[in-house]
Amino acid sequence: MKDYVDQLSAELTQQYLIYLETFLVDLWSDGGEIEFRVGYSLRADHRLRSFTVSVDALSAINDVERRAIIAAVFVEIEDQIDDAIAAVAEIVAN
């Protein structure tokens, strides 16, 4: 699954190439949960933003379910980046 996370990370980085300065997704497994620790900064303000998405390790038993959960996590990551880009653009516009 690490390869799938790396693939989605590379695709997301390419998609937001003109906006992202840095981007990192780190996987942690602890206490029956899988954590996606995300960090990124935008070129517009250089501010580090980070958050963690936790998923119950038992919520995905097979590879298909795991890939679906990882894809959903990346949709959340994209939403967070979109929100950050919009907030910075609003500040710059004012």
C-alpha positions, 0 to 999 in steps of 0.5 A: 500500500505504500506504493499506492500512497507514493503514487497518489502523493506524486500525482497530487504534487504534480497537480498542485505543482504551481501552488505547493512548496513542500508536501509530505505524507507519512504513514504510522500504525499505532494502537490498531489505527493507521495514521496519515500524517500530512504536511505541506506549505504553499509557495504563496506564504511558506507557512507549514500546515499539517494534520493527521487523518486516522483510520481504524486498521480493521476497517479495510480487510483486503487490498481493494478496501485499503485502496478505497480508504487511501483514495478517500484520504487523498480526497480529504488532503486535496480539500485541505489544500484547496481551502488553504489556496483559497484562503491565501488568495483571499488574503492577497486579494484584500 
